[in-house]
Amino acid sequence: MYHKILADGFFSIASIAILVSIYSWSIDDIFLASAQWLQVATVMLLVAIYIKMNTFDDEAILSGTFHKKTDEKKITVKRRRKLTSKKKK
């Protein structure tokens, strides 16, 4: 539940960093340093993607069903009989 809010927050911060980078590039301001703002945006986007990818696993661990797979059935292998041809006498 909180993972979605956290990931959306990182995504919002990354989009704001991209806007600041575009603004500082357009006015040629050295104090805003557009390259660093792009690096901040990249890191924030990667963190948001990481949080989104691990949301399911974290919820399963917290609920205690991470290793339990109830839908799977045990696979059994049946032996086949050998086919032999009988000779007629």
C-alpha positions, 0 to 999 in steps of 0.5 A: 500500500505504501509502496505505491505512494512512495514510488509515485513520490519518487516519480514526482520528484524526478519529473520536477528535477527534469523540469528544473533541468530544462529551465536551467538549460534554457537560461544558461544558468550555471548555479542550477547545473542542468546536468546534475538535475538530470542525474538526480532525475535518473536516480529517482526514476530508477528508485521508483522502478525498483520500488514498483518491481518489489512491491509484490514480493514485499507484500507476500513476505509481510503476509507470510505467503511468500514461499507458499504456492497453493495453486500448484499441484505435485507433478507425478510421472507415470511409467509407460509399459513397454510395447512388445510384439508377440509372434504368432505361432 
